Amino acid sequence: MTPARVPPAVAGRVTANAPLAPLVWFKTGGPAETLFEPADLDDLCAYLAALPGDVPVLPLGLGSNLIVRDGGVPGVTVRLGKAFADVRADGETIVAGAGAPGIAVAAAARDAGLGGLEFLRGIPGTVGGAVRMNAGAYGRDIAGCLVEATVVRRNGTRVTLRAREVGFDYRRSGLPVDAIVVSARIRGMVTDRRAVAHEMDRIAAEREASQPLRQRTGGSTFANPPGDKAWRLIDAAGCRGLRRGGAQVSEKHTNFLINTGDATSADIEGLGEEVRARVKAHSGIDLRWEIVRVGRA
Ligand SMILES: Cc1cc2nc3c(=O)[nH]c(=O)nc-3n(C[C@H](O)[C@H](O)[C@H](O)COP(=O)(O)OP(=O)(O)OC[C@H]3O[C@@H](n4cnc5c(N)ncnc54)[C@H](O)[C@@H]3O)c2cc1C
């Protein structure tokens, strides 16, 4: 895309050829052809309205469920910053900007004496990413607590969708790939603040014990198939610790892939495909990628 095809930002920042690896958990992958960090909602809408319709747009959260391929991401990658990170309680709901981390929602709910959102304590992505992915844990997910989400469409118009209009399924949603969630209203349940705090601490400790939280990873690689666990199938197929280049199946949690230091995105994606093939050969089950893979190989 030639720079002339990218409209000037009204107030935000536009960067050509922007490295994305530092912005994602795996710390791998090529640059964004253009990275746009809008100053506010009006800026985002005006920019998208002026952007030629054939330029692809990719929303980026904290990159905690994402492989950015080594050839980089064509078109415009949109990253929501501080202007989209407000979180406040409103009655029995939490209203959060899509750039806010899930942990901030869990903490605001705790402070407001609202339960049911503790699971967000353990999910290291943004509210926008959580809506897109229908993030969940411990039997709860976004589909079960979202009241409505405000979304900016590719043409720059904004629309507020009720939860049932988002098209949720297990660890995915029906949002178009270029629709950008800008805020969400999430419902909690009035409960004892100390009980919420206790549950959040329990979740934090449980995560620490069972997941490679301090490594370069992308969270759960594959969605759990109905009635089974992806980690169990991967383990049974003999993949624990399996390596390809600088990528490895975590010894601690077999549904996590890790960058041991010098992995490329091709190493990570190739290892994931090898795991899928081994699981298919061992158990006959086709694992579905939960990690979103974007960009050019
Ligand atoms: C250690 C670890 C533990 C995890 N545990 C869990 C877990 O228990 N449960 C769980 O469900 N997930 C888990 N994840 C995965 C991940 O945190 C979630 O999927 C999270 O919701 C992704 O949010 P993100 O902001 O990082 O999105 P990204 O990884 O940046 O993007 C993921 C997808 O969301 C889209 N997206 C991002 N922001 C927006 C937006 N504003 N509007 C529209 N689309 C957007 C992207 O285009 C992409 O398609 C874990 C990940 C890690 C690293």
The ligand as a Gaussian input file, in Angstrom:
#p B3LYP/6-31G(d) Opt

LIG

0 1
 C       -0.953000     -16.923000      29.535000
 C       -2.261000     -16.836000      28.769000
 C       -3.418000     -17.352000      29.317000
 C       -4.628000     -17.281000      28.628000
 N       -5.753000     -17.809000      29.191000
 C       -6.926000     -17.734000      28.528000
 C       -8.134000     -18.263000      29.099000
 O       -8.137000     -18.786000      30.196000
 N       -9.271000     -18.161000      28.383000
 C       -9.315000     -17.574000      27.167000
 O      -10.396000     -17.491000      26.570000
 N       -8.189000     -17.071000      26.579000
 C       -7.009000     -17.139000      27.236000
 N       -5.878000     -16.632000      26.657000
 C       -5.946000     -16.083000      25.300000
 C       -6.178000     -14.586000      25.207000
 O       -5.727000     -13.908000      26.385000
 C       -7.633000     -14.222000      24.929000
 O       -8.098000     -14.806000      23.727000
 C       -7.820000     -12.717000      24.845000
 O       -9.200000     -12.441000      24.839000
 C       -7.180000     -12.084000      23.598000
 O       -7.175000     -10.680000      23.774000
 P       -6.062000      -9.774000      23.093000
 O       -6.381000      -8.363000      23.421000
 O       -4.702000     -10.208000      23.485000
 O       -6.315000     -10.057000      21.541000
 P       -5.244000     -10.329000      20.411000
 O       -4.476000     -11.561000      20.720000
 O       -4.485000      -9.089000      20.128000
 O       -6.210000     -10.631000      19.172000
 C       -6.988000     -11.814000      19.142000
 C       -8.127000     -11.600000      18.133000
 O       -8.969000     -10.570000      18.620000
 C       -9.070000      -9.525000      17.672000
 N       -9.176000      -8.255000      18.393000
 C       -8.329000      -7.716000      19.301000
 N       -8.799000      -6.540000      19.736000
 C       -9.969000      -6.330000      19.103000
 C      -10.930000      -5.268000      19.105000
 N      -10.792000      -4.167000      19.851000
 N      -12.013000      -5.397000      18.297000
 C      -12.185000      -6.486000      17.527000
 N      -11.317000      -7.497000      17.475000
 C      -10.223000      -7.425000      18.258000
 C       -7.820000      -9.627000      16.807000
 O       -8.024000      -9.064000      15.521000
 C       -7.651000     -11.129000      16.757000
 O       -8.526000     -11.680000      15.798000
 C       -4.654000     -16.690000      27.344000
 C       -3.478000     -16.163000      26.780000
 C       -2.277000     -16.244000      27.486000
 C       -1.034000     -15.663000      26.865000

